[in-house]
Amino acid sequence: MTNIHVKHQLSATDMNSSALSSSDVLADIRHLKQYFPIRGGLLGRVVHHVKAVDDISFQIHAGETLSIVGESGCGKSTTGRSILRLDDPTSGEIYFQGKNILELNKAELKRMRKDMQIIFQDPFASLNPRQTVRQILKEALEIQKVVPRGKQDERIRELMDNVGLRPEHVDRLPHEFSGGQRQRIGIARALALEPRLIICDEAVSALDVSIQAQIINLLKKLQKQHQLTYLFISHDLGVVRHISDRVIVMYLGTIVEIADKKSLFDRPQHPYTRALLSSIPSTKRNQPKERVQLTGDIPSPIHPPSGCRFHTRCPFAVDRCSSEVPELRTIHEGHQAACHLIS
C-alpha cells in the first residue's frame, strides 16, 4: 500500500490565522446537494440526475476571501448559485447570519438578498443592454428601498467613483464601455445595497490579464473599505493565490481539501490539489517544476465513481479508494483533506 506521509509543524502565525471562532461565521453551509434532473422518454420522466454538488459542508467567515477552485464542471458556480438560492438546492442547510435561508418565504428572502450579492463572469451578458448605467444601478435601490428617491443620484455617483468610473458616464449604455469597465459596473451594482457577502463567480476570467490585476486590486480595496466578505470562484490558481485567505478545492461535486492559502500552496495534501498546483507555470528560470500528470478523463457527474471520486485518475489509488468514501478530516489545524492515504 502506498502512503502519503505528512508531518508539518505549524508556526504561531499559521495557528492564529486559522483559528476562527464561531462568532466569526457569516455563512454556514451544511450537507448541500444540488442534483439536476435529466428527463427522457415520451412522458418526460426523470431518468437520471446530474450530481453537480453532492453533500458538501463549509463555513464562510466574516471579512475573509474564501476561494473555490477546481476544473470546469466540478460544481464551483453551482455552489455559489445555490447559496444565493438562484437555484434552490435539492437538500441541505444554508445558514446566513444565523438564519436558514432555505426556510425563508419570498418576503423574507427579498430582505435577505440585499446582504448577499453576486458578480457574474460575463460583464456584458449580465447587464441589460437597453438600460443605462444609471438605470441599472437605480433598479436595485428602488426594489430594496434602501436609499430615498431624492438621494439615489448621489448614491449612484458615489458608486461610480468607488469603482473607478467617471460619474458623468452614468447615462451611457453597456456597449459603450470596455470589458473591464463593464465589470466595474457589475461590481458597482453588487455594492449598491451595501451587502455583507459578495459571490464573485469567475469575475475576472473573461478579462485580459492586465485588466484582471486592476479588478482584483479594486476588489481588495473595496473589501477593506466596506468590510466585505467574498466567496471567490475561479479556476485560475494564480488569481486565487493573490486574493484568497482560505481555499476550497472541489472535484466532481465534492470537497477534497480546505486550508488557509499559505498552507494549501506550500503543503498541499490531496493528490488532486498537488496536480492542480503543479500546473501553475514556474517563474524561476533554473528551478524546473515537478509536474503531476493525471491520466484519464473526468468522470460523468451523472454516474460518479464509487468510493473516492478521484480514484480513477489518482496515481496513488489503492483498492480501498474505489470502495470507501474518504472523510474530509483535519490533517492539522485549519487544514482538512479527504484522502485515505494521508496519515
Secondary structure, DSSP 8 states (H G I E B T S, - for coil): ---B-------HHHHHHH---GGGEEEEEEEEEEEEEEEETTTTEEEEEEEEEEEEEEEEETT-EEEEE-STTSSHHHHHHHHTTSS--SEEEEEETTEEGGG--HHHHHHHHTTEEEE-S-TTTTS-TTS-HHHHHHHHHHHHT-S-GGGHHHHHHHHHHHTT--GGGTTS-GGGS-HHHHHHHHHHHHHTT--SEEEEESTTTTS-HHHHHHHHHHHHHHHHHHT-EEEEE-S-HHHHHHH-SEEEEEETTEEEEEEEHHHHHHS--SHHHHHHHHTS----TT---------S----SSS--SSSTTTTT-TT--HHHHHS----EEEETTEEE--TTB-
